């Protein structure tokens, strides 16, 4: 195929296969691909009145494969409209895939910076950084002198293979980009480059390396931004053994960035999300000066049941807003979701070794619960298909105010007794839980975003019952809405 034909064929394929998907687990208020496979969100940007989100995309089958850039836009971060595929692996420098990257506005145009991946033989590869641009925000032209950062620009202390995921931004008079890397000792690190024009780049330094801070062979999908009085660094730490991914988690660091020296002075480092289905976040600033984040709502270590006979796999989180909380972050769902609330309900009740039962019809819910503990107690919130059903089709959220442990237990098509746990301190005597259910996902925000747990769920039957059970004395104040998008 000629280069232009590769992109045209991919667009044609999507137009002819977007309706050939099984909708059973298709999400309603989350961005997904129209068909095929998606992973990392790329090029998240607010441009000309619209939110743009590009993403890693294999339109041809629901498995990771030849990497294109899908493209969607939204007015409110909840409803998304798909646009034609933006990038295809159709040049010598990206023929193995247009890997992850980012977007920036310059002179009224969107510029995409992405990784060109090239396979060399059966097991070797190299990666470089490339530029594409668009005037209309739909059709993109690749820079004729790509790559703009080549393998000869990689410092001696870095891998010549794992060099990817550029996140570009402007600070004062310069453009900067942070790039995922691996040290010669096989540990994750992040590189910084600087430019005055987006096309000519100079290496600055390794801003942070894995000197036993965390595990991770490569710190993928880095993002660096200013929030309040601190700098924030995000990255996803991936660890492999014998070419198999054995762990992949996402972290944030707060600190102070010295751009002259190219060093990040680390204050604090924590998990960004405590669930299992969260990876490769990317942020942007919108017209309201909000720091917004989107991420892949899946993970390399987790199963993808829709790969079988559903013709799609992968989705993205409900976008979130980031706030500074001391040296930590507070993370909240974007407020635009609230305009889709319907059929609101309020329940206020004192529980003493008893229960609340609610039924509902919608597959999409928002629920917020304030729990006021009066004595030592354990509270269990359960979503299930009906009151008499077996426990193999349920989501349970448990909290014990003595151990201060919050547990999530999932039983569904994929998992039997899948357990996740995080320690949570009460705010006085109060625990706040806010969670969003969307057919095959649940996102739980604890204490107004102090901790978040993101998970995919695949119910055997549609959930229609919400139960709250108390062992001990607790006051419950619950608000529930259907979400109609």
N, C-alpha and C positions, 0 to 999 in steps of 0.2 A: 504494500500500500504506500502511496505517497503520504507525506506528513499530514496534509490537510484532510485526506481521506480517513485517517485514523480517528480524528476528532469527529468528523461528520458521521462516521459509522457508529461511534459510541452514542452520539446524540440520537441517531435513528433507532438504535437498539432500545434505548430507554423509552422512547415514544411508543414503541411497539410491545413493550413488556411491562410497563408500569401498572397495567391492569391485571397482570397475571400473578398476583400475590395473594396469599391467604391472609385474610384480615383478622383472624381470631385473636392474635396477640398484638395487632398493630395499635400503636399509641395514638391518642387523640390530641394531647396538648404538648407533645414533644416533637422535635425535628427528627426525621428519619430520612433515609434514601428512598427513592421511589421504587426501587427494586435492587437486588444484588446486596453487596456488602458495603458498610461504612465503618471507618474508625476515626482517627483524630480529627477534631474540628480545626480548621485552618482559616487564616485571613478574616478573623472576626473583627468587623469594623462598622462604624456608623458613617454612612456616606450618602450625601444628597437626600436626606430625609428618610433613609431606610437602613435597617440593620442587615448587613450582609454576613452570611456564614458560609464559608467554603469548607470542604471536608474530603478526607481520603475516601476514595470511591472505586470499587470494582463493580461496574453496572452489570457485568455479564453473568455472575453467579454469586451466591451468598457465602463466599469464602474470600479470604484475603488473596489478592492476586495482582494483576497489572494495575498500577495505581494511577488513577485519574484524580482531578479535583472536581467534585460536585459543587453545586452552588445553589443557595436559597436566600430569599430576602423576606423581611418581616417589618411591619409597621409597629408591632407591639411586643415582639419576642415570644409570642405564644402561637399565633397563626403564621405559618410559613408558606411561601410560594416558591416552588422550584423553578429555577432558570436553567438554560442549557449548560451542559458540562463546560467548565471554564478552561481546563488544561488537560492535555493528553500527552502520554510519553512518546513523542514523535520526533525527537531530535537525538543526535548521537550522545549528547551529554545527559539526557534523561530517559534513554530508551528502556532502562530497567524500572522506571517508575518516577512520577512526579511526587516525591515524598513531601512530608509536612513542612509548613512554613506559615507566613503571616502576611498582613497587608498594612499599607500606610497610604495616606493621601498626600499628594505633592502636585502643586500647580493644577488643581482641579481634576486630577486623574487618580485612579486606584493603581498602586504598584503592589504586585505580589512578589514576595521573596520566598523561594522554595528550594528544596534539595533535589538535585538531579542525581539519580541513583543508576549506576551502571554495573552490571554483572560481568565478571571476568572469569570465564570457565565455569565450573560447577559449584565452587564454594567461595571464590574470591569476589570482592566488589570494591568500588570506591564511590565517594560521594562529594559533590561540589554544590555551591550555592548559586542560584540563578534568579533572574528577574523577568517578570512579564508585566505588562501595563495595559490599561484600558481607559478610554475616554467615556464610553457609555456605561461602564460597569457591568457589561455582559460579555463582550467579545474581547479577548486578550491577545496581545502580540508579544512574543518572546523577544527579549533584547538580543540584537544581532551579534553582540560580543560576549554572550554567555560562555562559560560561567564567570560571574563577577568575583567570586572567591573560589580559587581552585585548590588542588591538592598541594601545590607549591607554597600556598599561603598558610598551611597548617604548621604550627610550631613543632619543634623537635620532641617536646614532651607529650605529644598527643598522637593518638591512633590515626593512621592514614586511611582507615576504613570507616570507622564510626564517627561521622562528622556531619550532623544533620539538624533539622528542625529549627531554622533561623527565626527568631522573634525580633522584628525590627521596630525601632521607635526613635523619636527625636528628643533630645535633651539640649536645651540652649541652642548653640549654633551648629551642632553636629547630629548626624544620624548614627545610631549605634545598633548593633545586633548581637544578641547572645545566642550561642550555638552549642548544642549537645555534643559531648566529646567523651573520650575514654583516654586515661593516662596510659603511659607505656607499661605501668604496673597492673593494668587491667581494672582500674577503678574509675568511677564516674567523676566528671568534672565539667565545668562550663567555661567556654571561651568568650571573650569580648573583642569585637572589631569596631572600627570607627570610620566614618566617611563624611565628606562634605556634600556629596551629590547622589548617593545611592549606588553609584556604578564603580567607584574606585575606593577600595577598602584597605585599611591597614590593621594589622593585628595589634591588640593592646596588651592583653594578659589573660591568664587563668584567674577568673574572679573568685571561684570557690572550687575546691576539690574534696574528694571523699577521703579525708584523713581520719578514717574510722568514725565519722559523724553518723553515717548510715550505711546500710548495704547498698549495692548497686554497681553493676559493671558499666552501665551508661546511664547518665542522668538525662532522660529524654525530655523533649518539649519544654525547654526553659522559658520563663517569662519574667521580666524585671520591670518594676514600675514603682512610682512614688505614691504613697497613700498617707495622707496626713503629714506627720513629721518624720516618717520612716520610709525606708525602701523595703520592698517586698520581692522576694525571689521565689518562684514556683518551679517545680520540676517533678518528673515522674521517674522513680528509680527502678530500673529493671535489672534483674539478676538472672544469669543463665548458668546452666551446667550441661556440658556436652551438647551445646546448641539448643537446649530445651529451656524455655522460660520457666523458672521455678518461683519467682516472686515479682510482683509489679505493683508498687504503691506510690502514692503522690503526696508530696510534702510542700510546706511553705516555710520560708525563713524570713524573719524580720531583722533589719540591721541598718547599716549605713553604707552606701555605695560611693567609693572614691573613683570617679571616672578618669581622673588624671593618671592615677596609678593602676587603675583597673582592678581594684580589690574590693571585695564585699566583706565588711566587718560584721560578723554574725552575732546577733543578740539572742535569738530564739529559733528553734526549729521544731515543728510539729506536723503530724498528719493533717492533710487538708480535708480528708473525708474518711470516716471510719467504717463505711460500708465496703463491700467487695467490688461494686460495679461503678468505678470512677477512675478515669485515667485521662492524661493529656489535656489538662485544662488550658484555656487561653482567654486573655482578658482584653477589654477595650474600654475607652472612655466615650460616653455618648454626649449629646447636646445638653444634657442636664448635669454634666460633670460627674456622672456616676461611674464608678469602677465596676464593670460588669464582667461576669465570667460564664463561659460555657465549657463543657467537657464531654468526653465520650462516656456514655452511660453503659459501659461494658468494660471488660478487662481481658487481657490475653490468657489469664489463668482460669476463666470461667466458661461454662458451657454456653452454646448458642443453639437452643432447640429449634429455632425457626429456620436453621439451615436445611432441615429435612422437610421437603414438600411444602415449604412456605415461600420460598424464593426471595427471602430477605433476611438480613441479620444486622444488628447494630442500631443504636439510637443515641440521642444526646440529652443531657440533663435539661430540666427547666432552668433557664438562665438565672443567675444569682447576682446579688449585689454584695460587694465586699466592704467591710468597715474595719477600722482599727480598734482593737480592744487591748489597751496596754501594749505589751509586746506580742499579742496574739491577734487573730482575726475573728470577726463575727461575720457570719454568712447567712444571708436571707434571700428567699425567692423574690424575683422581681414583682413589684406591686401590681403590674399590669394583669397578673392572673386573677386578681380580685374582681375585675369587671365581668368575669365569666361565672361568678357565683349565682346559684339558683337554689330555691327551696331551703332557705336557711332555717336552722333549728338550734335552740338553746336548751341545755339541760343542766340544772344545778341541783346537786343532791349530796347529802351526807351519807357516806358508806361506812358501815361497821360490819365487817364479815358478810357482806352481801354484794349484789351485782346490779348493773344497769344493762338493759338490752335495747338495741335500736335496730330496725330493719331499714333497708334502702334498696332502690332499683338501679341507680346509676352505676356504671363501671368506673366513673371518675369522681373522686371525692377530695375535698379539703376538710381536714378536721383539726381543731385546736383544742387542747385540753390543759387546764391548769389544775394541778393536784396540790392540795394543801394538807400536809401530813400533821396529824394531831397526836398520834402515838406511833411507836415502831410498826411499820406496815410494809406489805408488798402489794403492789398494784399490777394487775395484768390487763392489758388492752388487747383484744383479739378481733381480727377480721376473719370471717369464715363464711362458708356457703349456706349453712343454716344451723340452728341451735343443736340439732340432734346428729349432725354430721360427724364423721370420725375426724381425728385431728390431723389426717394426712392431707388436708387442704386448708391451711390456715397461715396467718401471719400473727405472731404474738410479740408484743412489746411489754417487757417486765421491768419494774424498778423497785428496788428495796432501799429504803431510806436509812438502814443501818449499815449495810455493806456499801451503799452508794454506787451500786452497779446497775447499769442499764443493759438489758439483754434483748436481742432480737432473735427470734426463732422462726424459721421458715420451713413449711412442709408444702410441697407443690409437685408439679410435673418433674422437676429437676432434682429437688433436694428432699431429703428425709432427715428432719431434725438438724438443719443447718443453723449453727449458733454463732452469733457475734456479740461481743461484749465491750463496753467502754465505761470508764468510771466518770460519774457526774456528781458534782456537789450541788446541793440545793441552794436556792437563793432565799435565805431565811428558812422558811418551812415549805417553800414552793418549788415545784418542778413544772416547767412549761414544755409541752410537746406539740409540735405542729407537723402534720404529715399529709402528703399528697399521694393519692393512689390513681394510677392511670393504666388500667387494663393489665399491663405486664411490668409495672414499675412501682416502687414506693420510695419516697424521699422523706426522711425524717429529720426535722430541725429541732434541736434540743436547747432549751433556755435561750430562745431568740437567736439561734445560730451559733452558740458557743461550740457545739459539736453538731456534725451532720453525718447521717448514714444513708448512703445511696445504694439501692439494690434493684435488680430485676427480679420479678416473680412471675411464675407461669401457672396460674390456678387451674386445677383440674375442672372445677366448676366456678362460675362467677360468684364472687363474694357478694353477699347481700345482708350480712348481719355484723353488727358491731357490739361487742360485749366488753364491759369494764367490771372487773372483779377485785374486791378488796379483802385482804387478810390483815385486819387491823383497822384503825380509824383514819378516815381520810375524807376531806371535802372535795368534790369534783365539780368543776365548772367547765362545761363542754359547749363548743360551737361547731356545727357541722354544716357543710354546703355541698350540694351537687355541683359539678363543674361541667358546663355545656359549652363546647368549643365548636 
